[in-house]
Amino acid sequence: MISDRKLEHLLICKHYDVQYKNKKTGFEDIELIHNALPEINKEEIDISTNAFGKKLESPLIITAITGGHPSALGINKELAKVAEKEKIGLGLGSQRAAIEDSSLIETYSIARENAPNALLIGNIGAPQIIGNSEDSIEFAQKAVDMIGSDILAIHLNALQESIQPEGDINATGYLEGIQNISENIEVPIMVKETGTGIASKEAISLEKVGVDFIDLAGAGGTSWAAVETYRDEDRYLGELFWDWGIPTAVSTVELANSINIPIVSSGGIRSGLDAAKAIALGAESVGIALPILKNAFISHSELINFIKKFNDSLKIAMFLVGAKNLKELRNSNLIIKGETKDWLEERDFNTKIYSRRK
């Protein structure tokens, strides 16, 4: 059952190390250029953004984690309360389970009940919107209505589907299905990866079919191949593809230099400094999942403390480069070095354009 699988995913993320082993995000290769004369007041730095239709007091979005099992109800309630209080965005886990079993709807709708004003992002999988056009539209609309979502995310998880024993490995028609939803659902559409990144060619295709936002969810954070490894008695495939994917920093540069729609950089973001680097590379905001989930399991105060530390470290990074808002941060100078530079140059992206932007 889908519901049982959702519970397994939650417990595995809670109790096991499911992060990439040898592949990193690439942010370790990004060096923001220190400004010894910032000429700004740190207390006046503005980290708010309006890029997603609602004003967020921080560019932090809690990205898709939970739902689809009764045990997720309490977690989503907690996350919603925090999103409402801190005025940040919240993305829920795949809503397929509740669309197919109405008894699970409350594990998702609890979010809107506790976050009436927050930016809520619904979530369906690309495999569920291929084929019959009318059925796909109905499926997507049920997801939107279930939580009163402001944005509907369509997630891509080809790696996870490939390794799951029950995975859907027919990806024929993904792009057509996404275009169908983009043209027939009234709320903005986000396409999000689930930890293996998005390259420029695919991002361009998504923009062309009407997608409004992309969450690139690159490699270096949670590996869903790792999660599936712990579910399978034969761990061969999970171990083999554990580190598969495009590093988050690389994917961020590729998309920022290829498309004109807002980008969420996620996948291994762990601090406000990581966020500052991602935004300086061109992202509008950043997403965090695993650390949020782990803190939610501890206590409300730990979760609030994590977010406050995140925001403060972002402001410190902005202070040190002399950026008083996110727009100025996106135009700050930085150096790309190491494997990230090598990767981007092999892909014909000019890394020098970031070093002297103002």
WOCOR-V606569 format. One record per pair of residues at least 6 apart in sequence whose C-alpha atoms are under 6 Angstrom apart, sorted by sequence separation. I is the first residue (numbers start at 1). J is the second residue. D is the distance in whole Angstrom. If there is no record, write none. Layout:
I|J|D ; I|J|D
//
This chain:
49|55|6 ; 66|72|6 ; 98|104|5 ; 161|167|4 ; 229|235|5 ; 323|329|5 ; 49|56|5 ; 98|105|5 ; 129|136|5 ; 161|168|5 ; 162|169|6 ; 295|302|6 ; 296|303|6 ; 48|56|5 ; 295|303|5 ; 48|57|4 ; 229|238|5 ; 48|58|5 ; 47|58|5 ; 226|238|6 ; 225|238|5 ; 226|242|5 ; 225|242|5 ; 198|216|5 ; 265|283|6 ; 197|216|5 ; 248|267|6 ; 264|283|6 ; 197|217|5 ; 263|283|5 ; 264|284|6 ; 266|286|5 ; 334|354|6 ; 335|355|6 ; 197|218|4 ; 263|284|5 ; 264|285|5 ; 265|286|5 ; 266|287|5 ; 333|354|6 ; 334|355|5 ; 189|211|5 ; 190|212|6 ; 192|214|6 ; 195|217|5 ; 196|218|5 ; 197|219|6 ; 262|284|6 ; 264|286|5 ; 333|355|5 ; 189|212|5 ; 190|213|4 ; 191|214|5 ; 192|215|4 ; 193|216|5 ; 194|217|6 ; 195|218|5 ; 196|219|5 ; 333|356|6 ; 188|212|6 ; 190|214|5 ; 192|216|6 ; 193|217|5 ; 195|219|5 ; 333|357|6 ; 66|92|6 ; 67|93|5 ; 219|245|5 ; 256|282|5 ; 61|88|6 ; 64|91|5 ; 65|92|6 ; 66|93|5 ; 122|149|5 ; 219|246|5 ; 220|247|6 ; 61|89|4 ; 62|90|5 ; 63|91|5 ; 64|92|4 ; 65|93|5 ; 95|123|6 ; 121|149|5 ; 126|154|6 ; 182|210|6 ; 218|246|6 ; 219|247|4 ; 253|281|6 ; 61|90|6 ; 62|91|6 ; 64|93|4 ; 68|97|5 ; 91|120|6 ; 94|123|5 ; 95|124|6 ; 120|149|5 ; 123|152|6 ; 125|154|5 ; 126|155|6 ; 218|247|5 ; 219|248|5 ; 57|87|5 ; 68|98|6 ; 89|119|5 ; 90|120|5 ; 91|121|4 ; 92|122|6 ; 94|124|5 ; 120|150|6 ; 121|151|5 ; 122|152|5 ; 123|153|5 ; 124|154|5 ; 125|155|5 ; 126|156|6 ; 179|209|5 ; 218|248|4 ; 56|87|5 ; 80|111|5 ; 84|115|5 ; 121|152|6 ; 122|153|6 ; 123|154|6 ; 56|88|5 ; 77|110|6 ; 81|114|6 ; 73|107|4 ; 77|111|6 ; 80|114|6 ; 81|115|6 ; 84|118|5 ; 76|111|6 ; 80|115|5 ; 112|147|6 ; 68|104|6 ; 151|187|6 ; 153|189|6 ; 155|191|6 ; 151|188|5 ; 152|189|5 ; 153|190|4 ; 154|191|5 ; 155|192|5 ; 156|193|5 ; 157|194|6 ; 109|147|5 ; 151|189|6 ; 152|190|6 ; 153|191|5 ; 155|193|6 ; 272|310|5 ; 276|314|6 ; 271|310|5 ; 272|311|6 ; 67|107|6 ; 67|108|6 ; 272|313|5 ; 273|314|5 ; 272|314|4 ; 130|173|6 ; 221|267|5 ; 130|177|5 ; 221|268|3 ; 126|174|6 ; 129|177|5 ; 213|261|6 ; 215|263|6 ; 219|267|6 ; 220|268|5 ; 282|330|6 ; 196|245|4 ; 197|246|5 ; 213|262|5 ; 214|263|5 ; 215|264|4 ; 216|265|6 ; 217|266|4 ; 218|267|5 ; 280|329|5 ; 196|246|6 ; 217|267|5 ; 280|330|4 ; 279|330|6 ; 199|251|6 ; 198|251|6 ; 197|251|6 ; 200|254|5 ; 200|255|5 ; 200|258|6 ; 160|224|6 ; 3|68|5 ; 160|225|6 ; 3|69|5 ; 195|267|6 ; 2|97|6 ; 25|219|6 ; 25|220|4 ; 24|220|4 ; 23|220|6 ; 20|220|5 ; 20|221|6 ; 19|221|5 ; 19|222|4 ; 20|223|6 ; 18|222|6 ; 19|223|5 ; 18|223|6 ; 18|226|5 ; 18|227|6 ; 23|243|6 ; 26|247|6 ; 25|247|5 ; 27|249|6 ; 20|243|6 ; 25|248|5 ; 26|249|5 ; 25|249|6 ; 63|287|5 ; 62|287|6 ; 63|288|6 ; 59|285|4 ; 60|286|5 ; 61|287|5 ; 62|288|5 ; 63|289|5 ; 60|287|6 ; 62|289|6 ; 42|319|6 ; 47|325|6 ; 45|324|5 ; 46|325|5 ; 47|326|6 ; 45|325|6 ; 38|322|4 ; 35|320|6 ; 34|320|6 ; 35|321|5 ; 34|321|5 ; 33|333|6 ; 33|334|5 ; 32|334|4 ; 31|334|5 ; 31|335|5 ; 30|335|6 ; 30|336|5 ; 29|336|6 ; 29|337|5 ; 29|338|6 ; 26|340|6
//
